[in-house]
């Protein structure tokens, strides 16, 4: 149920932010909203699936865990490491991605 609400929120926010008039080298084109909204929505879904499928390892206690998507989606990251909070020891810092 939560995934449905998140998907609807992303769809509605994409529709609200999408522009329907495109300026291409001085020419104006009217573009249907779904030509802009659908690719952005698909991109959000693909990123969600990629992020949710990853497992992270705490460098302190070596616990493998899957953080919630909203904890990892917009956090600071460097290569294969992201800032996350370990559910076992409570350490918050860079955790390496396992797969």
N, C-alpha and C positions, 0 to 999 in steps of 0.2 A: 504494500500500500504506500509505503514511504517513497519507493522508486517512482510510482505513478505521480505523486505530488511533485517530486523533484523534476521529472520530465515535463510536466505541465508548466511548472514555474519557468524552466528554461525555454520552453516554447513561447510562452506569453511574453517573457522579457525579450526574446529575440524578435518577436513580432513588433513589440513596442519600439525597439531600437532600429529596426530595419528601415532603410530609405527606399523609396519607390521611384526616385528620379536619379539617373546616373549621368554624370558629365564625362564624356569620353572625347578627349582632344577637341574641346570646344563644341561638341554636338551633345544635345540633351536627348536622352532616351527614357521613356517610361517603361519601367521594369515591374512586373508583378511581384508582390511582396514575397511570395513563396520561392522565387528564384534566389532570393537572398536568405530567407529564413530557414529553408530546408537544409542547405549545405552547412549552415552554422549549427543547426540542431543536430545533424548527423555527426559533425565534428565533436560536439559536446558528448554525445553518446559513446563515440569511439574512445575518446579520452577517458571517460568514466569506466568503460570496460577494461581498458589497459591498466588504469590505476588500481582498480579493485582486484585484479588478478595477481598483483605483485605481493610478494612476501618480503618483509624486512627483518633484519637481524640486529639485535641490540649488541653493541660492542662491549658492554660491561658484563652482562649475564648470559650472553649468547642465546637468548630466547628468540625464537622465530614467531612473528606475529603479523597480522594483517590489520593495519589501522583503518579507521572509518574513512570513507572517500573524502569527506569534507575536512578531515584533519590533514590530509596529504595533498589535496587538489591544488591549493594555492600557496603551499608552504615554500620556504627557501630550499633550494636543492643545488647540488653540485655533483655533476656526473651521475653516478648511480646511488648517491646518498641523498636523503631528505631528512629534514628535522621532524622527528616524531617522538612521542612519549611511549616508553616501554610499559606495557601493562603489568609486567612482572616486578621490576625493580623501581619503576617510576622515574627513571632517568629520562630527561628530555634533551635531545641533541641529535647529531647526525647519525642515522642508522643506514647501513648498507642494504641495497636491494639484493635479494638472493637469486631470483630468477628473472 
